[in-house]
Amino acid sequence: MKCRFTLLGLLVSFTTLAQQHSLVKIWSTDSVFKVPESVCIDEKRKVLYVSNIDGQPWEKDGKGSIGKLGLDGKPIAVEWVKGLSAPKGMAIYKNLMYVADITEVSVIDLDKGEIKKRIAIPNAEALNDVTVDDRGNVYVSDSKGKRVYVLKGDYATPHVEELKGPNGVKWFKDNLYLLDNSSFYRVEYDRKLTKLADGMEGGVDGIEPISEKEFLVSCWAGVIYYIYPDGTKEKLLDTRNAKFNTADITFDPISRIIYVPTFWKNTVVAYELK
């Protein structure tokens, strides 16, 4: 029995080693962006959008903007769309982009490069991340209000409540995924939460799917995790000592490149997932 246990332990160790991933840095922009909180890839137009807070994270100062960045790391327009306050998460549906901006969701026409409308979310306190399902319903997290709203047309209602401090949301394969406190959840059809992983450090921020059961999770303080189907996690990046934040990331599954906004460092960094 002892020999079998040892052999089993070796097999587990080899399996773990085989599953390890790494990040290889490809490029970094100059410090031209203005407190970039989120990056969103536009697969149709082959560009990246960057939300610039340009000030304090929760101030309604009208200084915020959306930048446009090439997939090669060359800025196209640092302030492509102006007139926001502290924009954070972004999500695209057809030719529109939805942006969380403190207490409202701004809708940007991507063809025209302008704000089409602003949808106020009743009782919202600190809207943070956005995702859209296949039918065009928009989900937006309220970190201070401790809930997630669903926006159908221009009408918003609470979808998940009594949370601790939700941030990242992602619609993927008919399911809504959610980051709350230090944990990662799937929201079931009855709106109950199934915990998929926990113990993540540094303030959970962005979610990106790798496959049906494997995900990337970024933490604002400077950590990116690879989440496996059994809930185990692998730390891919830790830049906390260098004080480089890793806020709301985006992932290109074809090139396997992760695009990371560094918040106070005012850059976007691209890493290839190996």
Secondary structure, 3 states (H helix, E strand, C coil): CHHHHHHHHHHHHHHHHHCCCCEEEEEECCCCCCCEEEEEEECCCCEEEEEECCCCCCCCCCCEEEEEEECCCCEEEEEEEEEECCCCCEEEECCEEEEEEECEEEEEECCCCEEEEEEECCCCCCEEEEEECCCCCEEEEECCCCEEEEEECCEEEEEECCCCCEEEEEEECCEEEEEECCEEEEECCCCCEEEEECCCCCCEEEEEECCCCCEEEEECCCEEEEECCCCCEEEEEECCCCCCCCCECEEECCCCEEEEECHHHCCEEEEEEC
